[in-house]
Amino acid sequence: MTGTGWDIIVVGAGSAGAALAARSAERGRRVLLLEAGPDYRSARMHEAWRSPNPVRALLDPSATEGLVWAGVHSSRTDKQPQGPYWRGRGVGGSSSINGQIAIRPPMEDFDDWAAAGCAGWSWQDVLPYFAKLEDDEEFGDEPYHGKGGPTPIFRMPREQWGGVDAALCAGALAAGHSWAPDVNAPQASGVSPYPINSRAGRRVTVNDGYLEPARSLPGLTVRGEALVDRVVFSGDRAVGVRVIVDGTATTEYADEIVLSAGVIHSPAILMRSGVGPAADLRRLGITVRRELPVGLGMQDHPMVVVELPLTAEAAIKTADDRHTNVCVRYTSGPGGLPHDMMYVSLNQNVLSMEAADTRFPAGGLGVWLNQNHSRGVLTLTSADPEAQPEVRERMLSDARDLERLREGVRALVELARGPEVASIVAGSIEVSNSRLFAVLDDDAELDDHLLATAVDAQHGTSTCRMGAVVDPSCRVFGVEGLRVVDASIFPSVPRANTNLASIMVGELMADRLG
């Protein structure tokens, strides 16, 4: 411990923060990890969240209580009202409540970041950390993979796939997509089994993989139910955080302050600390310390689902049957960036994280934009740390995104009408998707439908993006001793689910902080 208190304070025990805190403590640093939600040992995690299928927990109020942020909402497009935006709360963060997808972004994402001025974030720079974090049971011996890391990587064998998994695979192959057994291999494209962060059929979170083994380290202190209000400064240097525990505010001091509170709460803490859009801060009576575009630039993956009324044979049989095992990563038509589109199987129709349709055997095929131009806005509503910010994702607000999703939906419908999918469907997909099919051939009407019905994939990024709010060392511009390390710093949403990339950022920055 230094004379100022801790060596590092990490705010947020989610995918990036847990990795950063544990690895820093392993290096002998004195680390205080503050988590707004509960701190609990792995053995105490609610059993429903260990299931391969998150729907089991989503339908159990006792499982979601305390582990999901209450009051966090977002509008998906400019034509939609606000609705719940699920973020994990407690040690493990969103790795405790997500779909357990352990897919890496393609190498092009990171080379794009480096080309845009984010030095040190090329594919060659980040690959060692993707390898370090994983224990890939099938491809761990490959030079671009890892074995023995904190995050297990499992792929469901074909004989255990659901009916929709098998139909999407067969239909996509028949449509000309290639087979890629390892979607995490460099330049992989086509039909792939999803890599899953589970072991023996049970979810493994960053609390399990990183914090649990580090609990015995003398340098790591974890405090739960500790809500960080704002960063404390001395001149232009961040020296601590004001934290509220049981209604009492205290200040903890450290040489280095790292915000890893995620896409919603890292920008909120920055803005309460006087770092953000000046006009918005002044309106709330917050003294402006540094004007930066905090909260601007949010991205997620907009998704549209074609519902499938399933035969009894094709439907999932138990609450623990996996909801998805297959994806198809592909490139859109002329002008599309590599791997900018994704098909996904839904053995159970989960249209969004807050709604699961279990009234009858129903599945779906989804298509989402892996690569996006549209950007949203997160705005502070109050200086009160208990108040949640207003989030408007503004998905599909860029015409280029709307055009590609329109064509992606039409291609998905053709696949859904094919013989491979017909074999698992009971009844008419035209009836089940009547609103979509009624406008399918009219660009303007289809666009209106997409804007009204698109959901996100809960893959929020870029509210403190690199190059605008932080530099390539994750340091907040114009402020000493303050960094942001989580998915909010991504320059853009990667062309993959975000959990593995978030863990990678924690690993990489722990190494660079020394």
C-alpha positions in Angstrom: 0.0 0.0 0.0 1.3 3.5 -0.8 0.9 6.6 1.2 -2.2 7.6 -0.7 -4.1 4.4 0.1 -4.5 1.6 -2.5 -2.3 1.1 -5.6 -5.4 0.7 -7.8 -9.1 1.1 -7.2 -11.2 -0.8 -9.8 -14.9 0.2 -10.0 -17.0 -2.7 -11.2 -16.5 -6.4 -10.8 -17.8 -7.4 -14.3 -16.0 -9.1 -17.2 -13.2 -6.5 -17.5 -13.0 -5.3 -13.9 -12.7 -8.8 -12.4 -10.0 -9.8 -14.8 -8.1 -6.5 -14.2 -8.4 -6.7 -10.4 -7.4 -10.3 -10.1 -4.4 -10.1 -12.5 -3.2 -6.8 -10.8 -3.3 -8.5 -7.4 -1.4 -11.4 -8.8 1.3 -9.0 -9.7 1.6 -7.8 -6.1 -0.5 -4.6 -6.4 -2.8 -3.6 -3.6 -6.2 -3.5 -5.3 -9.6 -2.4 -4.0 -12.4 -3.8 -6.2 -15.7 -1.9 -5.6 -18.9 -3.5 -6.8 -22.4 -1.8 -6.6 -24.1 -5.2 -6.4 -23.6 -8.1 -4.0 -20.3 -9.8 -3.4 -20.7 -13.5 -3.1 -18.6 -16.6 -3.4 -19.1 -18.9 -6.5 -20.8 -21.6 -4.5 -23.6 -19.2 -3.6 -24.6 -18.3 -7.1 -28.3 -19.0 -7.8 -28.5 -22.4 -9.6 -30.8 -21.1 -12.3 -27.9 -18.9 -13.7 -25.7 -22.0 -14.0 -28.1 -23.5 -16.5 -27.1 -23.6 -20.2 -30.3 -21.8 -21.0 -30.7 -18.3 -19.5 -34.5 -18.4 -19.9 -34.6 -20.6 -16.8 -33.3 -17.7 -14.7 -35.2 -15.0 -16.6 -38.4 -16.6 -15.6 -37.4 -17.0 -12.0 -37.8 -13.7 -10.0 -35.6 -15.1 -7.2 -32.8 -15.5 -9.6 -32.9 -12.0 -11.1 -33.3 -10.1 -7.8 -30.1 -8.2 -7.0 -28.2 -9.5 -10.0 -29.8 -7.3 -12.6 -29.7 -3.6 -12.5 -33.2 -2.2 -11.8 -34.4 0.8 -13.7 -31.9 0.6 -16.6 -33.9 1.2 -19.7 -33.3 2.1 -23.3 -35.1 2.8 -26.5 -33.8 0.6 -29.3 -34.6 2.8 -32.3 -36.1 6.3 -32.7 -39.5 4.7 -33.3 -39.6 2.6 -30.1 -40.4 3.4 -26.5 -38.1 2.7 -23.6 -37.8 -0.8 -22.3 -35.5 -2.8 -19.9 -31.9 -3.0 -20.9 -30.5 -5.9 -18.9 -27.1 -5.3 -17.2 -25.5 -7.7 -14.7 -25.1 -6.5 -11.1 -22.9 -8.1 -8.5 -19.5 -9.9 -8.8 -19.3 -11.3 -12.3 -21.3 -8.5 -13.8 -23.0 -9.4 -17.1 -21.0 -12.6 -17.4 -23.4 -13.9 -14.8 -26.6 -13.3 -16.8 -25.7 -13.3 -20.5 -26.1 -16.1 -23.0 -22.6 -17.6 -22.3 -21.3 -16.9 -25.8 -17.5 -17.0 -25.9 -17.0 -15.7 -29.4 -14.0 -13.5 -30.4 -14.4 -10.5 -32.7 -12.7 -11.2 -36.1 -9.2 -9.9 -36.5 -10.4 -7.1 -38.8 -12.0 -5.3 -35.9 -8.8 -4.8 -34.1 -6.8 -3.9 -37.2 -9.5 -1.3 -37.9 -9.0 0.1 -34.4 -5.2 0.3 -34.9 -5.7 2.0 -38.3 -7.9 4.6 -36.7 -5.1 5.6 -34.3 -5.6 3.2 -31.4 -2.0 2.1 -31.2 -1.4 -1.2 -29.4 -4.8 -2.7 -30.2 -4.1 -4.5 -33.5 -5.0 -8.2 -33.9 -1.4 -9.1 -33.1 -1.4 -7.0 -30.0 -4.6 -8.5 -28.5 -4.3 -12.1 -29.6 -2.0 -13.2 -26.8 -4.6 -12.0 -24.3 -7.5 -13.8 -26.0 -5.3 -16.9 -25.7 -4.4 -16.2 -22.1 -7.9 -15.9 -20.9 -9.2 -19.2 -22.3 -9.1 -22.9 -21.8 -10.3 -24.2 -25.2 -11.0 -27.9 -24.8 -11.1 -28.6 -28.6 -8.7 -26.2 -30.2 -6.5 -25.2 -27.3 -3.3 -26.6 -28.9 -3.6 -24.3 -31.9 -1.1 -21.4 -31.9 -3.9 -18.8 -31.8 -5.7 -20.4 -28.8 -5.0 -21.1 -25.2 -5.3 -23.9 -22.6 -5.5 -23.6 -18.8 -6.9 -20.1 -18.7 -9.7 -18.9 -16.4 -12.5 -19.1 -19.1 -13.5 -22.5 -20.4 -14.4 -22.7 -24.1 -16.9 -25.5 -24.9 -18.7 -26.3 -28.1 -21.9 -28.4 -28.0 -21.5 -31.6 -30.0 -23.8 -31.9 -33.1 -25.7 -34.8 -31.6 -26.8 -32.5 -28.8 -27.9 -29.5 -31.0 -31.5 -28.4 -30.9 -33.8 -28.6 -33.9 -33.3 -25.0 -35.0 -29.5 -25.4 -34.7 -29.5 -28.3 -37.1 -31.9 -26.6 -39.5 -29.9 -23.3 -39.6 -26.7 -25.2 -40.2 -28.2 -27.3 -43.0 -30.0 -24.4 -44.6 -27.0 -22.1 -44.5 -24.7 -24.7 -46.0 -27.2 -25.4 -48.8 -27.3 -21.6 -49.5 -23.6 -21.6 -50.1 -22.1 -20.6 -46.7 -19.0 -22.6 -45.8 -18.4 -24.7 -42.7 -16.1 -23.2 -40.1 -15.6 -25.5 -37.1 -13.8 -22.8 -35.0 -15.4 -19.4 -35.4 -12.6 -18.0 -33.1 -9.9 -19.0 -35.7 -8.4 -16.1 -37.6 -10.5 -15.2 -40.7 -13.1 -17.8 -39.9 -16.4 -17.2 -41.8 -19.5 -19.2 -42.4 -21.4 -21.8 -40.3 -20.0 -22.5 -36.8 -20.9 -24.0 -33.5 -21.0 -21.3 -30.9 -18.2 -21.4 -28.4 -19.7 -21.3 -24.9 -18.1 -20.3 -21.5 -19.2 -23.4 -19.6 -17.7 -26.5 -18.0 -19.6 -29.7 -17.5 -22.8 -27.9 -18.7 -22.5 -25.2 -16.1 -21.9 -21.4 -16.6 -18.5 -20.1 -15.6 -18.4 -16.4 -14.9 -15.5 -14.1 -14.3 -16.3 -14.3 -10.6 -15.7 -18.1 -10.9 -12.7 -17.9 -13.2 -10.8 -14.8 -11.9 -12.0 -13.6 -8.5 -12.6 -16.9 -6.7 -9.0 -18.1 -7.2 -7.7 -14.6 -6.3 -9.6 -14.3 -3.0 -6.7 -15.6 -1.0 -4.2 -13.0 -2.4 -3.2 -10.5 0.3 -3.4 -7.6 -2.2 -7.1 -8.1 -3.3 -10.0 -6.6 -1.3 -13.5 -6.9 -2.8 -16.4 -4.8 -1.4 -19.9 -5.4 -2.5 -23.0 -3.2 -2.2 -20.6 -0.3 -2.7 -22.1 2.3 -5.1 -19.5 4.7 -6.5 -20.9 8.2 -6.8 -18.0 10.0 -8.4 -14.3 10.4 -8.8 -12.4 12.6 -6.4 -9.7 15.0 -7.7 -6.8 17.0 -6.5 -6.2 19.5 -9.2 -6.2 17.7 -12.5 -5.4 14.3 -10.9 -7.9 11.7 -9.9 -6.9 10.6 -6.4 -9.9 8.6 -5.2 -13.6 7.8 -5.4 -16.6 8.8 -3.3 -18.4 5.5 -2.4 -21.7 5.0 -0.7 -22.2 1.9 1.5 -25.4 1.5 3.6 -26.3 5.1 3.0 -22.9 6.5 4.2 -20.5 8.2 1.9 -16.7 7.7 2.4 -13.7 8.4 0.2 -11.2 5.8 -0.8 -7.8 6.9 -2.2 -5.5 5.3 -4.7 -2.6 6.0 -7.1 -4.7 4.8 -10.0 -8.5 4.9 -10.5 -10.0 2.5 -13.1 -13.7 2.6 -14.0 -14.8 -0.8 -15.2 -18.5 -0.2 -14.5 -19.7 -1.0 -18.0 -21.3 0.7 -20.9 -24.0 2.3 -18.8 -22.4 3.1 -15.5 -18.8 4.0 -16.4 -20.0 7.1 -18.4 -22.5 7.9 -15.7 -19.7 8.0 -13.1 -17.6 10.2 -15.4 -20.3 12.7 -15.9 -21.2 12.9 -12.2 -17.5 13.6 -11.8 -17.6 16.6 -14.2 -16.3 14.9 -17.3 -18.7 14.9 -20.2 -20.8 17.2 -22.4 -20.6 20.6 -20.8 -24.1 21.8 -21.4 -25.7 18.6 -20.0 -23.5 18.8 -16.9 -24.3 22.4 -16.2 -28.0 21.8 -16.6 -27.7 19.3 -13.7 -25.6 21.7 -11.6 -22.4 19.7 -12.1 -19.2 21.6 -12.3 -17.5 20.9 -15.6 -14.0 19.6 -15.1 -13.3 18.4 -18.7 -15.6 18.6 -21.7 -15.6 15.3 -23.5 -18.2 13.4 -25.6 -19.0 10.9 -22.8 -22.2 9.0 -23.5 -22.1 9.7 -27.2 -21.5 7.0 -29.7 -23.2 4.0 -28.1 -23.6 0.9 -30.3 -25.3 -2.5 -30.1 -26.3 -5.2 -32.6 -29.8 -4.7 -34.0 -31.5 -8.0 -34.5 -34.7 -9.2 -36.2 -36.2 -12.6 -35.6 -38.3 -14.8 -37.9 -40.5 -16.9 -35.6 -40.7 -20.6 -36.1 -43.7 -22.7 -34.8 -41.8 -25.9 -34.0 -42.8 -29.5 -34.1 -42.7 -31.3 -30.8 -39.6 -33.2 -32.0 -37.7 -30.0 -32.8 -38.7 -28.1 -29.7 -36.5 -28.0 -26.6 -37.4 -30.7 -24.1 -36.2 -29.3 -20.8 -35.6 -25.9 -19.2 -31.8 -26.7 -19.4 -31.7 -27.4 -23.1 -29.3 -24.9 -24.7 -31.1 -21.9 -26.4 -28.6 -21.5 -29.2 -25.6 -23.4 -30.5 -25.1 -22.3 -34.1 -24.2 -19.0 -35.8 -23.4 -18.0 -39.4 -21.0 -15.1 -39.8 -21.0 -13.7 -43.3 -20.4 -10.6 -45.4 -23.2 -8.6 -46.9 -23.4 -7.5 -50.5 -21.1 -5.1 -52.3 -19.7 -2.5 -50.0 -20.2 -4.5 -46.8 -17.2 -4.9 -44.5 -16.0 -8.5 -43.8 -18.1 -10.4 -41.4 -20.6 -7.6 -41.0 -23.7 -9.9 -40.7 -24.7 -12.8 -38.5 -27.5 -15.4 -38.5 -28.2 -17.1 -35.1 -30.3 -20.1 -34.2 -32.9 -19.8 -31.4 -34.1 -23.2 -30.2 -36.3 -21.2 -27.9 -37.8 -17.9 -29.0 -36.2 -15.2 -26.8 -37.0 -12.0 -28.7 -35.1 -10.0 -26.1 -33.6 -10.5 -22.7 -36.7 -9.3 -20.9 -39.2 -11.6 -22.7 -39.3 -15.3 -23.3 -42.2 -16.9 -25.1 -43.0 -20.2 -23.6 -46.7 -20.4 -24.4 -46.1 -23.0 -27.2 -43.1 -24.7 -28.8 -41.6 -21.8 -30.6 -38.1 -21.1 -31.9 -36.7 -18.6 -34.3 -33.9 -17.6 -36.7 -32.3 -14.3 -36.1 -30.2 -11.9 -38.2 -28.2 -9.0 -36.8 -25.8 -6.4 -38.0 -22.4 -7.3 -36.7 -20.9 -4.0 -37.9 -22.8 -0.7 -37.4 -22.7 2.9 -38.4 -25.6 4.2 -36.2 -24.7 5.6 -32.8 -26.8 6.3 -29.8 -26.8 8.7 -26.8 -26.6 8.1 -23.1 -27.5 11.2 -21.0 -27.3 11.8 -17.3 -30.7 12.5 -15.8 -29.6 13.5 -12.3 -26.5 14.0 -10.2 -28.0 11.5 -7.8 -25.9 8.2 -8.1 -29.1 6.2 -7.5 -30.7 7.6 -10.7 -30.2 5.8 -13.9 -29.2 7.6 -17.1 -31.4 7.9 -20.1 -30.3 5.7 -23.0 -31.4 6.0 -26.6 -29.5 3.5 -28.8 -30.8 5.0 -32.0 -30.1 1.7 -33.8 -30.8 1.8 -37.6 -30.7 5.6 -37.6 -28.0 5.4 -40.3 -29.5 4.5 -43.7 -26.6 2.2 -44.4 -27.5 0.0 -41.5 -31.2 0.0 -42.4 -30.4 -1.1 -45.9 -28.2 -4.0 -44.9 -30.6 -5.3 -42.2 -33.4 -5.1 -44.8 -31.5 -7.3 -47.2 -30.4 -9.5 -44.3 -34.0 -10.1 -43.3 -35.0 -11.0 -46.8 -32.2 -13.5 -47.1 -33.1 -15.0 -43.8 -36.7 -15.4 -44.9 -35.6 -17.3 -48.0 -33.6 -19.6 -45.8 -36.6 -20.0 -43.4 -38.8 -21.0 -46.4 -36.3 -23.7 -47.5 -36.7 -27.4 -47.1 -34.2 -27.7 -44.2 -36.3 -25.4 -42.0 -39.6 -26.8 -43.2 -38.7 -30.2 -41.6 -38.9 -28.7 -38.1 -41.9 -26.4 -38.6 -45.5 -27.1 -37.5 -47.8 -24.8 -39.2 -47.2 -21.7 -41.3 -44.3 -19.3 -40.8 -46.3 -16.8 -42.9 -49.0 -16.8 -40.2 -46.5 -16.6 -37.4 -44.7 -13.7 -39.0 -47.7 -12.1 -40.7 -46.7 -8.5 -40.1 -43.2 -9.0 -41.5 -44.4 -11.0 -44.5 -47.0 -8.3 -45.3 -44.3 -5.7 -45.9 -41.4 -7.9 -47.1 -41.4 -6.7 -50.7 -41.8 -2.9 -50.0 -38.6 -1.2 -48.9 -40.3 1.7 -47.1 -42.8 -0.4 -45.3 -40.2 -3.0 -44.4 -38.0 -0.2 -43.0 -40.8 1.0 -40.8 -41.4 -2.5 -39.6 -37.7 -3.0 -38.7 -37.6 0.3 -36.9 -40.7 -0.7 -34.9 -39.6 -4.2 -34.1 -35.8 -4.6 -34.0 -34.3 -5.6 -30.7 -30.8 -5.3 -29.5 -28.5 -8.2 -28.5 -27.5 -6.6 -25.2 -24.0 -6.0 -26.6 -23.7 -2.3 -25.7 -20.4 -0.5 -26.3 -18.6 2.8 -27.1 -20.0 5.3 -24.5 -16.5 6.2 -23.5 -14.9 5.3 -26.8 -11.2 5.2 -27.5 -10.0 8.2 -29.5 -12.7 10.5 -28.2 -12.9 10.0 -24.4 -9.8 7.9 -23.6 -6.5 7.4 -25.3 -5.0 4.0 -26.4 -3.8 3.5 -22.8 -7.4 3.9 -21.6 -6.5 7.2 -19.9 -9.3 9.8 -19.8 -8.1 12.8 -21.9 -7.0 15.8 -19.8 -7.1 14.0 -16.5 -4.2 12.2 -14.7 -4.6 8.9 -12.8 -8.0 8.0 -14.3 -8.7 5.2 -16.8 -11.7 3.4 -18.2 -11.3 -0.3 -18.9 -14.4 -2.1 -20.2 -16.6 -2.3 -23.3 -17.5 1.3 -23.2 -14.0 2.2 -24.6 -14.5 0.1 -27.8 -14.3 2.5 -30.7 -17.2 0.6 -32.2 -19.2 -2.5 -31.3 -17.1 -5.5 -32.4 -18.4 -8.0 -35.0 -19.2 -10.5 -32.2 -20.7 -10.9 -28.8 -18.9 -8.6 -26.4 -18.1 -10.7 -23.3 -14.8 -12.3 -24.4 -13.5 -9.0 -25.8 -14.3 -7.3 -22.5 -12.4 -9.9 -20.5 -9.5 -9.5 -23.0 -9.4 -5.7 -22.3 -9.1 -6.5 -18.5 -6.3 -8.9 -19.2 -4.4 -6.6 -21.5 -4.7 -3.5 -19.3 -3.6 -5.4 -16.2 -0.4 -6.3 -18.1 0.2 -2.8 -19.3 -0.5 -1.3 -15.9 2.2 -3.6 -14.5 
